[in-house]
Amino acid sequence: MLLIDDDPDDLMFFREAVIEINPAYKCFTSTNAEETLQQLIKEKIKPNFIFLDLNMPRINGKDCLRQIKKIPWLSQIPVIIYSTSKLKKEMEEVLKLGAFRFLIKPSTLPDIIAAIKKIIE
């Protein structure tokens, strides 16, 4: 599982949630979509799920999603947009771009755990 998000608090809570769900799950996090894409391509890494924030510097979530969907071994991985945005237009746009789901970031750890569990199980 991979989370790309520029907010350190969101990364920390996400990791904690994944550990709570199953300590055996591997959870990788990144604050930089550009570097992470390069690493995924170079090392041909294939996580089970990619959670992706929309609003990030350099490469935003939509552009990152577009690039992921162009890479053969990454294109079939479910990409979940993980964002504070509640704009219906953005939700529809990323789903058209190939996102598996759009998850509005929950505000409490129990809610984060429940939301992630629902998606990955």
N, C-alpha and C positions, 0 to 999 in steps of 0.2 A: 504494500500500500504506500502511496506517495501523496503528500500534501505540498502544494506549491502556494505559498501565501507570504506576503511581505510583513505581516503583523506577528511579532514574536509571541504575544499573548495567545493569539489564536493557534499558533503552532504548538505551544505548550499544552493548552487545553485539549487539543486534538490528540496529541500523543498520550496524554493521561487517559482520555476516553478509550483509545485503542487498547491500552494496557488493561484497563478495567474490563473490556469486552473479552479479551483473551491475551494473557501475557506472552503467549507464544507467537502472536502476530508480529511481523516485522513492519515497522512504520518509519519511513524515511520522510524527512521534511526539507524544504528548501525555501529560501526567501527570494530567489532570483530565477525567474522563468527562463531567461536567456541561457544562463549557465547550465541549468538543469536539462534543458532540451539538448544542448551540446553533449552533455554527459550521457543522456539516454541514447543518443545517436551513436556516439563514439564507442560506448561499452555495450550497446545493444541490450540495455536493461529493459525488462518487461514486468512492471508491477501488475498486481491483480486489479487494482483500482487506482485511478488518479483523481484526487480531489484538487480543484483548481479555483483560486480566488480570481475574481474578475478585475478588480482595480489594483493594479500593480504598476510600478515604474518600469521603464524600458519596454518590455513586452507585456501587454495586458492579457487578461485571461482569454479573450476572444481570439486574439492573434496566436496565442499559445495553442489553443484548441485547434485552430485551423492547421497549424504546423503538425501537431500530433496526428491529425487525421490524414495527412499526406505521407506519413511514414508507415510502410507496410506492416511491420511487426508491432507498431503501437496503435494502429488505426482501429483494431478490434477491442482494445482495452476500454472498459467503461470509464468515461470521464464525467465526474460529478462536479458541476459548478457549485462552489461553496462560497457564498457571498452574502453581504448584508443588504444588497439591493433587493428591493421588492417590486421593481418595475416590470410589469407584465411584458412590455416590449422587449426588454433584455432577456427575460426568460424564454420567450418565443424564439428570439434570434439565436441564442446558443443551442437550443434544441434543434433548430434547423441546421446548424453547423455540425451537428453530430453528438452533442452532449447526451449522456445517458439520462441524467437527471439534473434538476436545479434545486439545490438545498440552501434555503435561507439559514444563515448561521444562527444556531440556537444560542441563548444567552447564559444558560447554566450547564454545568458539567453533566448532570443527569439527563438533560435534554439532548446534549451533544451525543452522549452514549446511546440513547434511544434512537436518534436519527441515523447514526452510523450503522448501528446494528440492523436497522430496518433495511438499509441499502445493501450491506455486504452478506447478510445471511439469507 
